[in-house]
């Protein structure tokens, strides 16, 4: 795993994204490519990539502000409408 961290203002959801993509059987190399892209976003980026859309060849429109449901925080994509648990997930 690389040592990059996202720039200030962009949450580090890399491990949550890795878990979500692994569950969807996305190849490890493709997951690593997304994680590197996430951690390399330029400061001030306003349109964040959705890991699920990215795996399908798109970008998506991830809302980085988590929504809490039943003690678990989720981020969701405005394009594909998927939600990804980012905290409190077992």
N, C-alpha and C positions, 0 to 999 in steps of 0.2 A: 504494500500500500504506500502511496507516495505521501510526502510530507506537506504538500500544498494545503493552504487554508484559504477559504473564500475571503474576498476583500471585506472591509468593514461595511456593515449594513446588509450583508447577505448571509443568512443563517447557514450554519454548517450541518446540513441534513444528509450528508453523504452516506453515513451508515444506514439510515432509515431508507434512503433511496436504493442502496445496494440490496437491502433485504427485500424490498418490494419487487425489484427487478428479478432477483434470484427466484422468488416465489412464482414469478411469471415465466420462468425458464428462459430468460434472456441470456445469451451466451456471455461468459465471463469477460471476454475481450471487449464486447460491446458495453457492458456495465462499466468496465474500467475507463473506456473512452468517455462515457457520460460523466463519470466522477471527475476525471481530469478537466473536462469542459466546465463543470459546475464550479470547481475550485479555481478556475482560471478566468472567471467572469470579470470584466473590467469594473472598477468602482463606478457607481452610479447607474449600473445596469437596471433598467426598469422592466424589461420583458424577460422574465426568468424562464428557463426551459423546464418543461415537464419531463421527468425521466421516462414515463410511459410513451408519450408522444415522440420523444427523441429515439427510443428503441424502435419505433415504427417508421422512422425517417423524417419526422417533423420536429417542431420546436415547442408547440403548445403555448400556454399562457398561465404559468403557475402563480398562484396567489401565495406569497410567502407568509402571510399572516395566518397563524394557526387558528383553527376552529376547534373548540373543546367539546367532545361528546363522550359521556360516560367515563370521565377521567382520562381520556386519551386525546391528545392533540393531533389534528389532521391538517394537512395542506391539500388544496384541491386545484385542479386545472380547469380553467375557463373554456378550454377547447374540447378535451376528451371527457371532462366531468368526473374523472377518477379522483378519489381521495387517498392520500397516503399517510399512514400513522407516522408521526415524527417524534412523539414522546409518550411515555406511559404504556407503550406496547409491550406485550409479553413475548 
